[in-house]
Structure formats: C-alpha cells, structure tokens
C-alpha cells in the first residue's frame, strides 16, 4: 500500500487513480474498517439489501455443502457446474448470514476467502447511501486476490452497458470489501460518487507501479 501523501497532493492522486479505474473498469470500497461497530444484520440492511431489487443473478464460489450451516439455506441454493446460485426471491441478506460470516462455508484455502458475484441491472441503485457506510474508493492491481479469479472473469466476460457487477469479498469471519465492475462511463460515474460519499476517505492505489 502506498503511504498517504500530504493533502496538497490529493487532487493529483485522485486523478491518477481515476485513470486506473477507467482503464480497468473497476474499483473497490472497504467494509472494514468502514463498518467497525455495526452489527451483522445492520450491514445487511444498510449495504447489501439495497441491491436486492436490481439483482438478476447471485453466484457463490467455493461454497462448502457438507456443513450444518449450509442445510439451513439449502432450499434457496441451486448448484450449477462448480458454482452455486442463490434464489433471493422473497428473501433478504439476513437469511444468508451463514454464507456471509461463517468461514467454514468456503473451501478457499488462502485466509479462508470467499466471493459472491451479483449481476445487477444498472438502475436506480441507492449508491450514495451504500457508499456512506464504507471506506474507499481504491483500486488494487491484482483484483483476483480478493475477488477470486472465477468471479472476476465472469464479470469481465459478461460486462455490458446495462449491468453493474458487484463482487462481495469475504475474508475469515467477516466481509472485507465490495468490488464494482461495469463499462467505463458507469464505473467512472460511480467512482466520483464514492469519492464524495464514502464516510472514511481511503482513496489509494495498491500494487500498481507508479503512474505519472
């Protein structure tokens, strides 16, 4: 991570990171430390539930099915090839707390990471309210470290102008961040909004070589 520089450098850094966001058509917002002190159900209510009316597809990767927690949600999960799709009809994210917060629900070895990919209609998602709950925005060079390669490739391959992809990145027993992917104009517009609305400023770039 690059150290934060003095405030006078802020506009220059912001423009540099915005160029990276436009080039890679993605950026992330942090859910920790942005949501320290907030209870799990409130996180669902404030950050994840606002997406519900817009979600066309919700895919979970590396999900373990031989656990007691999985049995609680099994009726709302369909397996397709090596991934699992969530049936969110009539449900809220509170119903899927085991997926969001139980580390043994995932088979990923590295720090017990897991990814949930949401394909959303690019409609009137209340982005400003969502961003207010988080830290960010930022961009990381190797996004697959947090998102998972399968989730990132799926989003990139299906990227179209009327869709926004949101990858929920999970580590150990909590949510780490959201990565937002879309076509260039949409992602730049959302980045500008996040830069203004995020409650905990964390505008930075990770692992990229210095950009002039």
FITOR-245563 format. One record per residue: residue in three letters; x, y, z of N, C-alpha, C, O in turn. Coordinates in steps of 0.05 Angstrom, whole numbers, padded with zeros to 5 digits, always signed. Layout:
// FITOR-245563
ALAXYZXYZXYZXYZ ...
***
This chain:
// FITOR-245563
UNK+00017-00024+00000+00000+00000+00000+00018+00025+00000+00038+00026+00014 UNK+00011+00044-00015+00026+00069-00016+00017+00087+00007-00007+00089+00013 UNK+00037+00100+00020+00031+00117+00042+00014+00141+00032+00019+00151+00010 UNK-00004+00150+00048-00019+00174+00042-00001+00198+00041+00017+00201+00058 UNK-00004+00215+00021+00013+00238+00018-00001+00262+00030-00024+00261+00038 UNK+00013+00285+00030+00001+00309+00041-00024+00317+00026-00027+00310+00003 UNK-00041+00332+00039-00067+00339+00028-00065+00354+00002-00082+00352-00015 UNK-00043+00369-00001-00040+00385-00026-00037+00367-00050-00042+00376-00073 UNK-00029+00342-00046-00025+00323-00068-00051+00308-00075-00052+00293-00094 UNK-00072+00313-00059-00096+00297-00061-00109+00299-00089-00115+00278-00100 UNK-00113+00322-00101-00126+00323-00128-00110+00308-00148-00122+00294-00166 UNK-00083+00310-00147-00067+00296-00167-00069+00265-00163-00071+00251-00183 UNK-00069+00256-00138-00072+00228-00133-00099+00218-00142-00102+00196-00153 UNK-00120+00234-00136-00147+00226-00144-00149+00223-00174-00161+00203-00183 UNK-00138+00241-00189-00139+00239-00219-00123+00215-00229-00132+00202-00248 UNK-00100+00210-00216-00084+00187-00225-00100+00161-00220-00100+00143-00237 UNK-00112+00158-00197-00127+00134-00190-00152+00132-00208-00160+00110-00216 UNK-00164+00154-00214-00187+00154-00232-00180+00144-00259-00196+00130-00272 UNK-00156+00150-00269-00147+00140-00295-00145+00109-00294-00152+00096-00313 UNK-00134+00099-00272-00132+00070-00269-00160+00057-00268-00164+00036-00280 UNK-00178+00070-00254-00206+00060-00252-00219+00058-00280-00231+00038-00287 UNK-00215+00079-00296-00226+00079-00323-00213+00059-00341-00227+00046-00357 UNK-00188+00055-00337-00173+00035-00354-00182+00006-00347-00186-00010-00365 UNK-00185+00000-00321-00191-00027-00313-00221-00031-00308-00230-00054-00304 UNK-00237-00010-00309-00266-00011-00307-00275-00024-00281-00295-00039-00281 UNK-00262-00017-00259-00270-00028-00233-00257-00011-00211-00236+00002-00215 UNK-00268-00013-00187-00256-00002-00163-00269-00016-00139-00289-00030-00142 UNK-00258-00012-00116-00268-00026-00092-00275-00005-00070-00264+00017-00070 UNK-00292-00013-00052-00297+00002-00027-00294-00018-00004-00300-00041-00006 UNK-00284-00007+00018-00278-00025+00041-00302-00026+00060-00315-00006+00066 UNK-00307-00050+00070-00328-00054+00090-00316-00057+00118-00331-00056+00138 UNK-00290-00061+00120-00276-00059+00146-00250-00044+00140-00235-00053+00122 UNK-00244-00023+00154-00255-00014+00179-00281+00003+00176-00291+00013+00196 UNK-00291+00006+00151-00314+00023+00148-00338+00016+00164-00354+00034+00171 UNK-00341-00009+00171-00365-00018+00186-00358-00029+00213-00374-00044+00224 UNK-00336-00021+00224-00330-00029+00252-00353-00020+00270-00362+00002+00268 UNK-00360-00037+00288-00381-00030+00307-00409-00034+00298-00427-00034+00315 UNK-00413-00038+00273-00440-00044+00263-00446-00074+00264-00429-00090+00258 UNK-00470-00080+00273-00478-00108+00275-00482-00120+00247-00487-00106+00228 UNK-00480-00147+00246-00482-00161+00221-00509-00155+00206-00509-00150+00182 UNK-00531-00155+00221-00556-00151+00208-00559-00122+00198-00573-00118+00178 UNK-00546-00104+00211-00547-00076+00202-00531-00073+00176-00538-00058+00158 UNK-00508-00088+00174-00492-00087+00150-00509-00097+00127-00509-00086+00105 UNK-00524-00119+00131-00542-00130+00110-00562-00108+00102-00567-00104+00078 UNK-00574-00095+00122-00595-00076+00117-00585-00051+00102-00597-00042+00083 UNK-00562-00041+00111-00551-00016+00100-00536-00018+00074-00536+00000+00057 UNK-00522-00041+00071-00503-00044+00048-00513-00063+00027-00512-00057+00003 UNK-00523-00087+00035-00529-00108+00016-00559-00108+00007-00564-00112-00016 UNK-00577-00104+00026-00605-00105+00018-00613-00085-00003-00631-00090-00019 UNK-00601-00060-00004-00608-00042-00025-00604-00052-00054-00616-00042-00072 UNK-00587-00072-00057-00583-00084-00083-00605-00103-00092-00608-00109-00116 UNK-00621-00113-00073-00640-00135-00078-00659-00130-00102-00662-00148-00119 UNK-00671-00107-00105-00690-00103-00127-00676-00103-00155-00690-00105-00175 UNK-00649-00102-00155-00635-00099-00180-00619-00124-00188-00608-00125-00210 UNK-00618-00144-00170-00601-00167-00175-00615-00186-00195-00637-00195-00190 UNK-00601-00192-00216-00610-00212-00236-00598-00240-00231-00610-00260-00239 UNK-00575-00240-00219-00561-00265-00214-00542-00262-00190-00528-00242-00188 UNK-00543-00281-00171-00524-00281-00148-00510-00308-00148-00523-00329-00144 UNK-00484-00308-00151-00468-00332-00153-00448-00333-00130-00434-00314-00125 UNK-00447-00356-00117-00427-00361-00096-00406-00381-00105-00413-00401-00117 UNK-00381-00375-00101-00359-00392-00109-00346-00405-00085-00345-00394-00063 UNK-00336-00430-00089-00322-00445-00068-00339-00451-00044-00329-00451-00021 UNK-00364-00455-00048-00383-00460-00025-00382-00489-00016-00383-00507-00032 UNK-00379-00493+00010-00380-00519+00022-00409-00527+00027-00424-00512+00038 UNK-00416-00551+00019-00444-00560+00022-00447-00581+00044-00470-00590+00049 UNK-00426-00590+00056-00427-00611+00076-00426-00600+00104-00414-00612+00122 UNK-00438-00577+00108-00438-00565+00135-00466-00561+00145-00486-00560+00130 UNK-00468-00559+00172-00494-00554+00184-00506-00528+00176-00531-00525+00172 UNK-00489-00507+00172-00499-00481+00163-00511-00482+00135-00530-00468+00130 UNK-00499-00498+00118-00510-00500+00090-00538-00511+00090-00555-00502+00074 UNK-00544-00530+00107-00570-00542+00108-00592-00522+00114-00615-00525+00105 UNK-00585-00501+00128-00605-00480+00135-00614-00464+00111-00636-00454+00109 UNK-00596-00462+00091-00602-00445+00068-00604-00462+00042-00610-00451+00021 UNK-00601-00488+00044-00600-00505+00020-00624-00502+00002-00621-00502-00022 UNK-00649-00498+00013-00672-00495-00006-00670-00470-00024-00683-00469-00044 UNK-00653-00451-00017-00650-00427-00033-00625-00426-00049-00616-00405-00058 UNK-00611-00449-00051-00586-00451-00066-00588-00472-00087-00596-00495-00082 UNK-00581-00465-00112-00581-00484-00134-00552-00487-00144-00538-00467-00149 UNK-00544-00512-00148-00517-00517-00158-00517-00519-00188-00533-00533-00200 UNK-00499-00504-00201-00495-00505-00230-00466-00507-00236-00451-00488-00231 UNK-00458-00530-00246-00429-00536-00251-00414-00533-00225-00420-00547-00205 UNK-00394-00516-00224-00377-00513-00200-00384-00489-00183-00369-00480-00167 UNK-00408-00478-00187-00416-00454-00172-00445-00458-00162-00459-00477-00170 UNK-00452-00441-00144-00479-00442-00132-00493-00415-00136-00482-00394-00132 UNK-00518-00417-00144-00535-00393-00148-00555-00390-00125-00567-00410-00117 UNK-00558-00365-00116-00577-00360-00094-00604-00352-00105-00605-00336-00123 UNK-00625-00363-00094-00652-00354-00100-00660-00333-00079-00666-00340-00056 UNK-00659-00308-00087-00664-00286-00069-00693-00277-00068-00700-00258-00054 UNK-00710-00290-00083-00738-00282-00085-00751-00283-00057-00751-00305-00045 UNK-00762-00261-00048-00776-00260-00023-00757-00262+00002-00767-00266+00024 UNK-00732-00259-00003-00712-00262+00019-00696-00236+00022-00696-00219+00004 UNK-00682-00234+00044-00663-00212+00048-00636-00224+00054-00634-00249+00057 UNK-00615-00208+00055-00589-00219+00060-00586-00229+00089-00568-00245+00094 UNK-00604-00221+00107-00603-00232+00133-00608-00262+00133-00598-00277+00150 UNK-00623-00272+00113-00628-00300+00110-00603-00316+00102-00602-00340+00105 UNK-00582-00302+00093-00558-00315+00083-00534-00309+00100-00511-00309+00090 UNK-00539-00303+00126-00517-00296+00144-00495-00318+00145-00471-00311+00147 UNK-00502-00344+00144-00481-00364+00144-00461-00361+00121-00437-00364+00125 UNK-00471-00354+00097-00452-00350+00075-00435-00326+00079-00412-00326+00071 UNK-00446-00305+00091-00432-00280+00094-00411-00281+00116-00391-00267+00115 UNK-00416-00297+00137-00400-00294+00161-00387-00320+00172-00372-00319+00191 UNK-00393-00343+00161-00382-00368+00171-00358-00377+00154-00363-00384+00131 UNK-00333-00377+00165-00310-00384+00148-00311-00412+00137-00302-00417+00115 UNK-00322-00431+00152-00322-00459+00142-00342-00464+00120-00344-00486+00110 UNK-00357-00443+00113-00376-00446+00090-00361-00446+00063-00372-00453+00043 UNK-00335-00439+00064-00320-00437+00039-00296-00455+00039-00284-00461+00061 UNK-00288-00465+00016-00266-00484+00014-00240-00470+00005-00219-00483+00003 UNK-00241-00444+00000-00217-00430-00008-00196-00431+00015-00203-00425+00038 UNK-00172-00437+00008-00151-00441+00029-00140-00415+00039-00137-00410+00063 UNK-00133-00396+00020-00119-00372+00027-00136-00354+00046-00154-00341+00037 UNK-00129-00354+00071-00142-00338+00091-00172-00341+00092-00187-00323+00100 UNK-00181-00365+00083-00210-00371+00082-00226-00349+00068-00244-00337+00079 UNK-00218-00343+00044-00232-00323+00028-00255-00335+00013-00256-00359+00009 UNK-00274-00319+00006-00297-00327-00010-00307-00304-00026-00303-00281-00019 UNK-00321-00310-00048-00331-00289-00065-00360-00294-00073-00369-00317-00077 UNK-00376-00273-00073-00404-00274-00082-00407-00253-00104-00402-00230-00099 UNK-00415-00262-00127-00418-00244-00150-00447-00237-00155-00464-00255-00157 UNK-00453-00211-00156-00480-00201-00161-00480-00188-00189-00465-00170-00194 UNK-00498-00197-00206-00502-00184-00231-00527-00167-00229-00549-00178-00225 UNK-00525-00141-00230-00547-00122-00224-00554-00106-00248-00537-00098-00265 UNK-00580-00100-00251-00589-00081-00271-00578-00054-00264-00578-00046-00240 UNK-00570-00039-00284-00559-00012-00279-00582+00007-00277-00587+00023-00295 UNK-00596+00006-00254-00619+00024-00249-00614+00043-00227-00591+00052-00223 UNK-00634+00050-00212-00632+00070-00191-00623+00058-00164-00636+00061-00144 UNK-00601+00044-00165-00589+00033-00141-00581+00056-00123-00568+00075-00133 UNK-00587+00056-00097-00581+00078-00080-00551+00078-00072-00544+00074-00049 UNK-00535+00084-00092-00506+00082-00088-00496+00100-00066-00479+00093-00049 UNK-00506+00125-00065-00496+00144-00046-00500+00134-00017-00482+00137-00001 UNK-00523+00123-00011-00528+00112+00016-00510+00088+00022-00500+00085+00044 UNK-00504+00072+00002-00486+00049+00005-00458+00059+00010-00445+00049+00029 UNK-00448+00077-00006-00421+00087-00003-00417+00101+00024-00394+00100+00035 UNK-00437+00113+00035-00435+00127+00061-00427+00108+00083-00417+00116+00104 UNK-00432+00082+00079-00427+00062+00100-00399+00051+00098-00391+00034+00115 UNK-00383+00059+00078-00358+00045+00072-00334+00064+00071-00337+00088+00073 UNK-00311+00052+00069-00286+00067+00064-00278+00062+00036-00283+00042+00023 UNK-00265+00082+00025-00256+00080-00003-00261+00106-00018-00265+00126-00006 UNK-00259+00105-00044-00254+00081-00061-00224+00076-00065-00208+00094-00060 UNK-00218+00052-00074-00190+00046-00080-00189+00025-00103-00210+00014-00110 UNK-00165+00020-00113-00162+00001-00134-00137-00016-00129-00117-00005-00120 UNK-00139-00041-00134-00116-00059-00130-00109-00072-00156-00127-00079-00172 UNK-00084-00075-00162-00075-00086-00187-00085-00114-00192-00099-00119-00212 UNK-00079-00132-00175-00087-00160-00178-00113-00164-00162-00113-00174-00140 UNK-00135-00156-00174-00161-00157-00161-00170-00186-00154-00186-00190-00136 UNK-00159-00206-00168-00168-00233-00164-00159-00244-00137-00170-00264-00127 UNK-00140-00230-00124-00132-00238-00097-00155-00237-00078-00159-00256-00062 UNK-00171-00216-00079-00195-00214-00062-00220-00225-00075-00235-00238-00061 UNK-00223-00219-00100-00249-00227-00114-00250-00256-00121-00272-00268-00122 UNK-00227-00269-00125-00227-00295-00136-00226-00294-00167-00241-00278-00178 UNK-00211-00311-00180-00208-00310-00209-00234-00315-00223-00241-00302-00243 UNK-00249-00335-00214-00274-00343-00228-00294-00320-00227-00306-00314-00248 UNK-00297-00308-00204-00317-00286-00202-00308-00262-00220-00325-00250-00233 UNK-00283-00256-00219-00273-00233-00235-00276-00238-00265-00284-00221-00280 UNK-00269-00262-00274-00271-00269-00302-00300-00269-00311-00306-00260-00333 UNK-00318-00279-00295-00346-00279-00301-00356-00251-00306-00370-00246-00325 UNK-00349-00233-00288-00358-00205-00290-00347-00192-00315-00361-00178-00330 UNK-00321-00196-00321-00308-00184-00344-00319-00195-00370-00323-00179-00389 UNK-00324-00220-00371-00334-00233-00396-00362-00224-00402-00370-00223-00426 UNK-00378-00218-00382-00406-00211-00386-00412-00182-00383-00435-00173-00380 UNK-00391-00166-00382-00394-00137-00378-00409-00124-00401-00400-00125-00424 UNK-00432-00113-00395-00448-00098-00415-00458-00072-00402-00458-00069-00378 UNK-00466-00054-00419-00472-00027-00410-00495-00025-00391-00496-00007-00374 UNK-00514-00043-00393-00537-00041-00375-00535-00059-00350-00556-00065-00338 UNK-00511-00067-00343-00506-00083-00320-00484-00072-00303-00465-00060-00313 UNK-00486-00075-00277-00465-00070-00258-00459-00095-00243-00478-00108-00232 UNK-00434-00103-00241-00427-00127-00226-00415-00119-00199-00398-00101-00198 UNK-00424-00131-00178-00414-00126-00151-00404-00152-00140-00418-00171-00138 UNK-00378-00152-00132-00366-00176-00120-00363-00171-00090-00348-00153-00082 UNK-00377-00187-00075-00374-00185-00046-00350-00202-00038-00349-00226-00042 UNK-00330-00189-00026-00306-00203-00019-00306-00209+00011-00310-00191+00027 UNK-00303-00234+00018-00305-00243+00045-00278-00254+00054-00265-00268+00039 UNK-00270-00248+00078-00245-00260+00089-00250-00268+00118-00261-00253+00134 UNK-00242-00293+00124-00246-00304+00150-00276-00302+00158-00293-00312+00144 UNK-00282-00289+00181-00310-00288+00190-00323-00261+00186-00342-00254+00201 UNK-00315-00247+00165-00328-00221+00160-00326-00213+00131-00313-00226+00115 UNK-00340-00191+00124-00339-00180+00097-00316-00160+00096-00314-00143+00113 UNK-00301-00162+00074-00277-00144+00072-00283-00120+00054-00277-00097+00062 UNK-00296-00125+00031-00299-00103+00012-00320-00110-00009-00328-00133-00012 UNK-00327-00090-00025-00343-00095-00050-00326-00084-00073-00315-00063-00071 UNK-00325-00100-00094-00312-00091-00119-00334-00086-00140-00351-00104-00144 UNK-00334-00063-00152-00355-00055-00171-00343-00054-00199-00322-00042-00204 UNK-00356-00068-00218-00346-00071-00245-00368-00064-00264-00391-00073-00261 UNK-00362-00047-00284-00381-00040-00305-00367-00028-00328-00342-00027-00329 UNK-00382-00019-00348-00369-00005-00371-00358+00022-00361-00365+00032-00340 UNK-00340+00033-00377-00323+00055-00368-00339+00079-00357-00333+00088-00335 UNK-00359+00088-00372-00373+00112-00363-00388+00108-00337-00388+00125-00319 UNK-00400+00084-00334-00414+00078-00309-00395+00076-00286-00400+00088-00264 UNK-00373+00062-00289-00355+00058-00267-00341+00085-00259-00336+00089-00235 UNK-00336+00102-00278-00324+00128-00271-00344+00146-00256-00337+00160-00237 UNK-00370+00144-00264-00390+00160-00250-00393+00150-00221-00396+00166-00203 UNK-00393+00124-00217-00396+00113-00191-00371+00118-00174-00373+00123-00150 UNK-00347+00118-00186-00323+00125-00172-00324+00154-00161-00317+00159-00138 UNK-00333+00172-00178-00336+00200-00169-00355+00202-00146-00349+00217-00126 UNK-00377+00188-00147-00397+00189-00125-00385+00177-00100-00389+00187-00078 UNK-00370+00155-00102-00358+00142-00079-00337+00160-00066-00334+00162-00042 UNK-00322+00175-00083-00301+00193-00073-00313+00215-00056-00301+00225-00038 UNK-00338+00223-00063-00352+00244-00048-00367+00233-00024-00368+00247-00003 UNK-00377+00209-00026-00396+00199-00006-00384+00181+00016-00394+00180+00038 UNK-00362+00167+00010-00351+00148+00029-00344+00162+00055-00331+00183+00055 UNK-00353+00151+00077-00350+00165+00103-00321+00165+00112-00312+00184+00125 UNK-00307+00144+00106-00279+00142+00114-00261+00144+00089-00258+00124+00075 UNK-00250+00167+00083-00233+00171+00059-00210+00151+00058-00195+00148+00078 UNK-00208+00137+00037-00186+00117+00033-00179+00116+00004-00176+00094-00007 UNK-00176+00138-00009-00171+00138-00037-00142+00131-00041-00124+00146-00034 UNK-00137+00108-00054-00110+00098-00056-00108+00078-00079-00128+00070-00090 UNK-00083+00071-00085-00078+00050-00105-00060+00030-00092-00043+00037-00076 UNK-00064+00004-00099-00049-00017-00087-00034-00033-00109-00047-00042-00128 UNK-00008-00036-00105+00008-00055-00122+00012-00046-00150+00025-00060-00165 UNK+00001-00023-00159+00007-00013-00185+00035+00000-00185+00043+00012-00165 UNK+00049-00001-00207+00073+00015-00210+00065+00044-00211+00042+00051-00219 UNK+00083+00061-00202+00076+00090-00201+00068+00100-00228+00081+00096-00248 UNK+00045+00114-00228+00035+00125-00253+00040+00155-00253+00032+00169-00234 UNK+00053+00166-00274+00059+00195-00274+00035+00212-00275+00037+00237-00275 
***
